[in-house]
Amino acid sequence: MAYIDIQTAAFAIGASLSAEVALGEKTLAGIVVPNAWNGNMLSFQATPDDVNFYEMYTSLGVELTVAVSAGQFIAMDPTLWRGVTGIKVRSGLLGATVNQTAACALQLITRTIY
């Protein structure tokens, strides 16, 4: 049985990196992008210990990125987030960030998998 939660990845005005979102024992299953979103890519920082954050890469050694548009629901592969206890979401890529022109938030859909 899976239990769904919605958490918020908040961005301040002029910021490209969200506040930390604690996942605990849940995995990321989807992202809801608000209509006021600036930018077309997301990337991530992840922590396995709730202290140290690292840039998130795939097993192929490339930055984990997601193409997005305002007003979308993006389905995520929950298996990518196992072992991750918290994330920060970046607007843009590591080398090409996009600052938000207004305070906004992504909705992160998380789920417990038994």
C-alpha positions as CSV (number, residue, x, y, z in Angstrom):
1,M,0.0,0.0,0.0
2,A,1.3,3.5,-0.9
3,Y,0.7,6.6,1.1
4,I,0.9,9.9,-0.8
5,D,1.9,13.2,0.7
6,I,2.4,16.7,-0.9
7,Q,5.3,18.7,0.3
8,T,6.4,22.2,-0.8
9,A,9.8,23.2,-2.3
10,A,9.7,26.9,-1.6
11,F,11.8,29.5,-3.6
12,A,12.4,33.0,-2.4
13,I,12.3,36.0,-4.8
14,G,15.6,35.9,-6.8
15,A,16.5,32.4,-5.7
16,S,17.4,29.4,-7.9
17,L,17.6,26.8,-5.1
18,S,14.7,25.8,-2.9
19,A,14.7,25.3,0.8
20,E,15.3,21.8,2.0
21,V,12.5,19.3,1.7
22,A,12.7,16.4,4.1
23,L,11.7,13.1,2.5
24,G,12.3,10.8,5.5
25,E,11.4,7.3,4.4
26,K,9.4,8.5,1.4
27,T,10.5,8.8,-2.2
28,L,9.7,11.5,-4.8
29,A,7.0,10.3,-7.2
30,G,6.0,13.6,-8.9
31,I,6.4,17.4,-9.1
32,V,3.6,19.9,-9.7
33,V,5.0,23.0,-11.4
34,P,3.0,26.2,-10.7
35,N,1.7,28.5,-13.5
36,A,4.0,31.3,-12.3
37,W,7.2,29.2,-12.8
38,N,10.3,30.7,-14.6
39,G,12.6,28.3,-16.4
40,N,12.3,25.0,-18.2
41,M,14.7,22.7,-16.3
42,L,15.1,21.4,-12.8
43,S,18.1,19.8,-11.1
44,F,18.6,18.6,-7.6
45,Q,20.8,18.4,-4.5
46,A,20.3,15.3,-2.2
47,T,21.3,14.3,1.3
48,P,21.6,10.8,2.7
49,D,22.2,12.1,6.2
50,D,20.2,15.3,6.6
51,V,23.4,17.2,7.0
52,N,25.5,17.1,3.8
53,F,24.0,17.9,0.4
54,Y,25.5,16.7,-2.8
55,E,24.7,17.4,-6.5
56,M,22.5,14.6,-7.8
57,Y,23.8,12.6,-10.7
58,T,22.6,9.5,-12.5
59,S,24.5,6.2,-12.4
60,L,25.8,7.2,-15.8
61,G,27.6,10.2,-14.3
62,V,25.3,12.9,-15.7
63,E,23.5,15.6,-13.7
64,L,19.9,14.4,-12.9
65,T,17.7,16.9,-14.8
66,V,14.0,17.2,-15.5
67,A,12.4,19.3,-18.3
68,V,9.4,21.3,-17.1
69,S,6.9,23.9,-18.1
70,A,4.6,26.0,-16.0
71,G,1.3,24.2,-15.1
72,Q,2.6,20.7,-15.5
73,F,2.6,17.5,-13.4
74,I,5.9,15.7,-13.9
75,A,6.0,12.0,-13.0
76,M,9.2,10.9,-11.3
77,D,10.8,7.5,-11.0
78,P,10.6,6.8,-7.2
79,T,13.5,4.4,-7.3
80,L,15.9,7.2,-8.0
81,W,15.2,8.7,-4.5
82,R,15.7,5.6,-2.3
83,G,18.4,6.4,0.2
84,V,17.8,10.1,-0.1
85,T,16.4,11.7,3.1
86,G,16.1,15.2,1.9
87,I,16.4,17.3,-1.3
88,K,16.8,20.8,-2.6
89,V,15.4,21.6,-6.0
90,R,17.2,23.9,-8.4
91,S,15.6,26.1,-11.0
92,G,17.9,25.4,-14.0
93,L,21.1,23.4,-14.2
94,L,24.1,23.4,-11.9
95,G,26.0,25.6,-14.4
96,A,23.0,27.6,-15.6
97,T,20.6,28.5,-12.8
98,V,17.4,30.5,-13.3
99,N,16.3,32.8,-10.5
100,Q,12.6,33.0,-9.7
101,T,11.2,36.5,-10.3
102,A,8.5,36.0,-7.5
103,A,8.3,33.8,-4.5
104,C,6.8,30.5,-5.6
105,A,6.8,26.8,-4.7
106,L,6.8,23.5,-6.4
107,Q,4.6,20.8,-5.0
108,L,6.5,17.6,-4.4
109,I,4.4,14.4,-4.4
110,T,6.0,11.8,-2.2
111,R,5.0,8.3,-1.3
112,T,5.9,5.5,1.1
113,I,6.5,2.2,-0.6
114,Y,6.2,-0.9,1.4
